[in-house]
Amino acid sequence: LRFSNLSNFRCRSSGPLFSSNWFADHVKLYGRKPEVLGRDMESVEYAGRHKYDMWEQMLPHIPNLEQVYFAGGEPLIMEEHYMILNELVKRKMFHVRLIYNTNFSVLKYKDQDVFELWKLFDTVSVGASLDDSHARGEYMRKGQVWSETEDNRRRMMEICPRVDFYVSSTVSLYNLLHVTEFHRDWVERGFVRPQDWNINLCQSPDRIRADVLPQHYKDLAIEKITKHLEWLEPLDSISRATGGYRGLINFLQQQDNSHHLKTFFKDNDDMDRVREERFEEVFPEYKDLRSYV
């Protein structure tokens, strides 16, 4: 279920179609509203004809429900998400499997705490979209406050420890050199098990893909990932995380897309001006990257 594009983040890898919070940045960048299907978009776009259309269509089928996958936008700030959970609770349908893709930032809606609701269900799986930590994470997923993310994980472990939690990292040019450090740090601090880490390869937009980096940086990344796999493989009996990292190495070795680097800096510098940020201050490891353009 993607009820709408309602979101409280404006990620560098996203845009107004997937995040309502991107709308103002798009107007600042291009001087016009974003378009979809040949018309100007509104900041919040609903999947149905109106806000409650999907809910009204779903309601007759809820008795037969077995599993729901919530995505977005950001599902945990959507009223419709809580309408479904409350309906399931009212019917005592705790066997329904709940699966999430969430930025893991806002976990309360009005007077409801999603952790208290999740405790009631037999199976809940939460994939947190976290690409990096601290300043790098906050740069990539604008709107994130890293200290709050860590606090949310601690509270989740206290209130609903049975919920399956894993990190779903989208690897791009930005975080390629640090995703392994982020992974190991969270394992060592007890926030995730070693295998509970999904690697998603950023495919679009082209300019921020990891394979846009020149070979020198790819070689550095492959060296880091190879060393990380030496630590990870004995701890990941199901090869859930190791398979993702091996796929990342293969992806980096497939082709040279460094011709997109010029477009990356043009577009990223424009966004930095809009957001009053500076790429090299957050990613000093790339202080020489412009020389490859």
Disulfide bonds with the S-S distance in Angstrom:
none
